[in-house]
């Protein structure tokens, strides 16, 4: 158990170090001159989301969400994203993005007798977020649609997929 916790700590530390040494974006580089956004996402899981643009093509995003499929689960994810512009208009732009991230989930079963009577489980893994981002130029607002396949490497191992539609306000 200590080895699994140690591995999770190392992965989290590596992501934080990468974020600390990345070059910050200039104010005029991203959207309405604002680099940090926070908002909500609806899907599996649903919850809070934040995104920080390091430069016009790279960002770090984090999510904290809850899911309610065959029991309940909590999910925390941190991703490094690469953005590719697909469409540029006067009021908005459309970006495709892909990234690499890590996630930690904790699942607890409130549906006793539903065929899966595990009391609780957890997992730590890697994920690949893929999505479309629609940042508006005149409003500090971004709408996004994302799917993120992942594989839990520690705890309960296995493949999973997350997906969400979200909205972030930038300041």
VOLOKOL-191572 format. One record per residue: residue in one letter; x, y, z of N, C-alpha, C, O, CB in turn. Coordinates in steps of 0.2 Angstrom, whole numbers, plus 2048, in hexadecimal, padded with zeros to 3 digits. Each point is the difference from the previous one (the first is absolute). Glycine has a CB too. Layout:
N
AXYZXYZXYZXYZXYZ
...
This chain:
171
X8047FA8007FC8068008048068007FF8057FD7F87F5809
X80F8067FE8048068008038017F98028067FE8017F880E
X7FF7FD7F18038007F97FB8047FB8028047FC8057F2806
X7F38087FE7FB8037FC7FF8088028008047FB7FA7F1804
X80680C8077FF8078028078047FE7FF8067FD7F97F780D
X80D8007F78078037FD8008017F98028067FE8047F580B
X7F78017F38008017F97FB8057FE8028047FB8017F0803
X7F780D8057FC8057FF8038078027FF8057FC7F77F3806
X80D8088038048068028058027FB8008067FE7FE7F880E
X8067FE7F18058017FB7FC8037FA8038057FD8057F2807
X7F38067F97FD8027FA7FD8078018018047FC7FC7F0802
X80080E8087FD8068018068058017FF8067FD7F77F5809
X80F8047FD8068048008038027FA8018067FE8017F580D
X7FE8007F08038017FA7FC8057FC8028047FC8037F1804
X7F480A8007FB8057FD8018078028008057FC7F87F1802
X80980B8098008068038078047FE8008067FF7F97F680A
X80C8007F78078027FE8008037F88028057FF8037F3809
X7F88047F47FF8027F97FC8067FF8028047FC7FE7F0801
X7FB80D8077FC8068008048068027FF8057FE7F67F4804
X80F8068038048068038058027FC8018068007FD7F580B
X8058017F08058027FC7FE8027F98048027FC8037F780B
X7F28077F87FE8027F98008078007FF8048057FA7F27FA
X80780D7FA8008077FF7F98028007FC7FE7FD80E8017FC
X7F580680C7F98038007FE8047F98058037FD7FC7FE810
X7F97FF7F27FD8047FA8008078018008028067F97F47F7
X80880E7FE8008078017F88028007FC7FC7FD80F8067FD
X7F38048087F98018017FD8017FA7FA7FE7FF80980880B
X8007FC7F07FC8007FA8007FA7FC7FD8007FB80780C805
X7FF7EF8038017F97FC7F97FC8007FF7FD7FB80D803808
X7F18008027FA7FC8007F98038018008058058087F3800
X7F48077F77F98038008008078018028047FD7FA7F1807
X80080D8027FF8078028058038047FF8048047F57F97FB
X8138008018058028048007FD8078038028047FD8097F6
X7FC7F08068007FC8078027F97FF7FE7FD7FB7F880B809
X80E7F68018037F97FF7FD7FB8048017FA7FF80A80C7FE
X7F27FC8097FD7FB8047F98008007FC80580180E7FC806
X7F37F97F87F97FF8007FD7FB8058047FB8027FC8087F2
X7FA7FE80F7FD7FB8047F97FF7FF7FD8057FD80B7FE80C
X7F57F77F77FA7FF7FE7FD7F98038027FD80480080B7F2
X7F97F68067FC7FA8018007FC7FA8008027FB7F980380E
X8077F47F97FF7FB7FA7FB7FB8027FF7FE80680D8047F6
X7F07FC7FF7FB7FB8018017FA7FC8028007FA7F6809808
X8087F18018027FA7FD8017FB8057FD7FF8058078077F1
X8017F68088037FB8058078008008047FE7FC7F27FB801
X80C80B8097FD8038057FD8077FF8028037FB8057F680C
X7F58097FD7FE8078008038048068017FD8057F48007F5
X80D8098058038048058048067FE7FE8037FB8037F280B
X80480D7FE8048067FF8057FF7FB8037FA8007FA80A80C
X8058017F08067FF7FC8038077FF7FD8058017FD7F37F8
X80D8088078048057FF8057FF7FB8027FB7FE7FD80880E
X8038037F08057FF7FB8058078007FD8058017FA7F47F8
X80F8058068058068008047FF7F98037FB7FF7FE80680E
X7FE8047EF8048007FA8078038018028058037F47FD7F7
X80F7F98058078028008038047FB8048048017FD7F1805
X7FC80A7F48018047FA7FA7FE7FB7FC7FD8028118037FF
X7F38037F97FA7FF7FC7FE7F97FE7FB7FE7FE80780D7FE
X8037F18048007F97FE8007FA8067FE7FB7FE8078097F7
X7FC7FE8118017FC8057FD80280680080680280B7F67FA
X7F17FF8087FD8028068007FA8058017FA7FE7F780E7FB
X8077FA80D7FF7FB8057F98008037FD80680180F7FB802
X7F07FA7FD7F98008038007FB8058037FB8017F88087F4
X8007FE8107FF7FC8067F87FF8007FD8057FF80E7FF807
X7F37F67FD7F97FF8017FF7FD8078047FC8027FA8047F1
X7FD8018107FE7FD8067F87FF7FF7FC80480080D801807
X7F57F47F97FA7FF7FE7FD7FA8048047FC8037FE8097F2
X7F77FA80A7FD7FA8037FC7FD7FB7FD8037FB802803810
X8007F37F57FD7FC7FB7FB7FC8048017FE8068088027F2
X7F17FE8057FB7FC8037FE7FA7FC7FA7FF7FF80280C806
X8097F17F87FE7FA7FC8027FA8048057FF8027FD8077F4
X7F87F680C8017FA8038048018078047FC8017FB7FD7F4
X7FF80C80F8038028068028077FF7FE8037FB8067F1807
X80180E8028028077FF8078008008047FC8037F2808803
X80D8017F78078017FF8038078007FC8057FE8047F07FC
X80680C8098038078008067FF7FB8037FB8017F980880B
X8058027F08068007FB8038078017FE8058007FC7F37F8
X80D8078088048067FF8057FF7FA8037FA8007FC80880D
X8028037EF8047FF7FA8048067FF7FE8068017FA7F27FA
X80E8078038058067FD8027FE7FA8037FA7FF80080980D
X7FD8017EF8027FF7F98048067FD8008058027F67F47FC
X80F8057FE8048047FC7FD8007F98007FB7FD80B80480A
X7F38077F67FC8007F98048037FB8048058017F27FB805
X80A7FE7F48028037FA7FA8027FC7FC7FC7FE80F7FD802
X7F580E7FE7FA8027FC8028017F98068027FE7F680480C
X8007F97F18018017F97FA8047FD7FA7FD80180D7F87FE
X7FA8117FE7FA8047FE7FD7FD7FA8047FE7FB80280C80A
X7F47F57FB7FC7FE7FA7FC8057FC8008007FA7FF7F580C
X7FF8107FE7FC8057FD8018078038008008077F87F77F5
X80980E8018018078037FB8057FD8008017FA80D7FD808
X7EF8048027FB8057FE8018078048048008057F37F77F8
X80580E8028018068047FD8008078038038047FC8037F1
X7FC7F680C7FE7FF8078027FA8047FF8008067F78067F5
X80D7F58028027FA8038057FC7FC8018027FA7F37FD80B
X80E7FC7FE8057FB7FC7FE7F98027FD7FF80680C80A7F9
X7F87F27FD7FF7FA8028077FC8008038007FB7F1800800
X80D7FD80B8067FC8007FF7F98027FB7FE80380B80C801
X7FE7F17F98007F98028068008058058037FF7F77F97F5
X8038008118067FE8048007F98027FB7FC800804810805
X8077F27FD8027FA8028058008068048058007F97F67F4
X8038018108058008068027FA8037FE7FB7FE7FE810804
X8077F58038027FB8057FF8028078028058028077F67F5
X7F480180D7FF8018078007FB8048017FA7FE7F980F7FE
X8057F880B7FF7FB8057FA8018047FD8068008107F9801
X7F07FC8017FA8008048007FB8068037FB8007F78097F5
X8027FE8107FF7FC8067F98008017FC80580080F7FE805
X7F27F77FC7F97FF8017FF7FC8078047FC8017F98057F2
X7FD8008107FE7FC8057F97FF7FF7FC80480080C801808
X7F67F47F97F97FE7FE7FD7FD8068047FC8047FF8027F0
X7F780480E7FD7FD8067F97FD7FE7FC8047FC80B80380C
X7F77F37F97FA7FD7FE7FA8028058007FD8068077FA7F4
X7F480C8047FA8018047FA7FC7FD7FB80180380980B800
X7FE7F07F87FA7FC7FD8017F98028017FB7FC7FE80D7FB
X8017F68108007F98027FB7FC7FC7FA80280080A80280C
X7FE7F67F27FC7FB7FD7FF8017F97FC7FD7FD7FE80380D
X80A8057F37FF8017F98057FC7FC8018017FA7FC80B808
X8067EF8018047FB7FC8088028018047FC7FF7F38037F9
X80A80780A8078028018008028087FF8068018047FD7F2
X7FF7F98117FF8028078078028038017FF8067F57F97FB
X80F80A7FB8068038037FE8068047FC8047FE80B7F77F9
X7FC80680F7FF8058048038077FE7FD8058008027F380A
X8088077F48038067FD8067FD7FC8027FB8017FA80D809
X8077FD7F28067FE7FC8038077FE7FD8058007FE7F07FC
X80B80B8028038067FE8057FE7FA8017FA7FF7FE80B80C
X8038007F18057FF7FB8048067FE7FD8068017FB7F17FA
X80E8088028048057FE8027FF7F98037FA7FF80180980D
X7FC8017EF8017FE7FA8028067FB8018068027F87F0800
X8088097F88028047FB7FA8017FB7FC7FB7FF810803802
X7F38087FC7FA8017FC8028057FA8058038007F37FC809
X8058007F18018047FA7FA8047FF7FB7FE7FC80D7FA7FF
X7F780F8077FB8047FF8008027F88058027FE7FA80280E
X7FB7FC7F17FF8027F97FA8048007FB7FE80280B7F87F9
X7FB8108027FA8048008008067FB8048017FC7FB7FC810
X7FB8077F47FF8067FC7FF8058057FC8008057FF7FA7F1
X80880C8098008068047FD8067FC8038017FA8067FB80E
X7F28077FB7FE8067FC8008068057FC8028037FC7F77F6
X80E80B8078018068037FD8067FD8028017FA8097FA80B
X7F28097FE7FD8067FD8058068018038008057F17FC7FD
X80C8087F98058068007FE8068048048038038007F97F2
X7F580580B7FE8068037FD7FF8077FF8048047FE8007F1
X8027F580D7FE7FE8068067FC8038037FC7FD7F0805800
X80E7FF80A8057FC8037FD7F98018007FE80680680C7FF
X7F87F37F67FC7F98018027FB7FB8028027FA7F4805809
X80A7F37FF8027FA7FC7FB7FB8017FE7FE80580E8057FB
X7F27FA7FA7FC7FA8008047FA7FE8048017FB7F1806803
X80A7F38058047FB7FD7FD7F98017FB7FF80480F807800
X7F87F57F87FD7FA8008067FB8008058017FC7F18027FD
X80A7F880B8067FC8017FF7F98027FB7FE80380B80C801
X7FE7F17F98007F98028077FF8028058027FD7F17FB7FB
X80A7FE80D8077FF8038007F88017FF7FE80680280E7FF
X8027F07F78017F98018068008058058048007F67F87F5
X8057FF8108057FF8058017F98027FC7FC7FF802810804
X8087F38008017F98038038018078058038017FD7F87F3
X7FA8028118038008078067FB8007FF7FA7FF7F5809805
X8117FF7FF8067FC8008017FE8078037FA80180280C7F6
X7F97FD80E8007FE8077F98008037FB8037FE810802803
X7F57F78057F97FF8037FC7FB7FC8037FB7FE7FD811807
X7FA7F57F97FC7FC7FC8028027F97FE8067FD7F87F980B
X80D7FD7F48038017FA7FA7FF7FA7FB7FC802811801802
X7F58067F77FB7FF7FA7FF8077FC8028058027F87F2805
X8028087F47FF8057FB7FA8048027FB7FD80380A7FC7F4
X7FB80D8087FA8058027FF8057FB8058027FC7FC7FB810
X7FA8067F37FF8067FC7FC8068037FB7FE8048067FA7F2
X80180E80A7FD8058037FE8057FA8038007FB8037FF810
X7F48057F67FE8047FB7FC8068037FC7FF8058047F87F2
X80080F8067FD8058037FF8067FB8048017FB8007FC810
X7F78077F67FE8067FD8018058057FD8008057FB7FB7F2
X80C80B8088018058058018077FE7FF8017FA8077F680B
X7FA80D8008018077FF8048038058007FE8067F48027F6
X8118048028058048048008077FF7FF8037FB8087F3805
X7F980E8068008078008088028018037FE8057F18037FF
X80F8037F88078028018008078037FD8057FF8067F47F7
X80280780E8028078048088008018028058037F27FB802
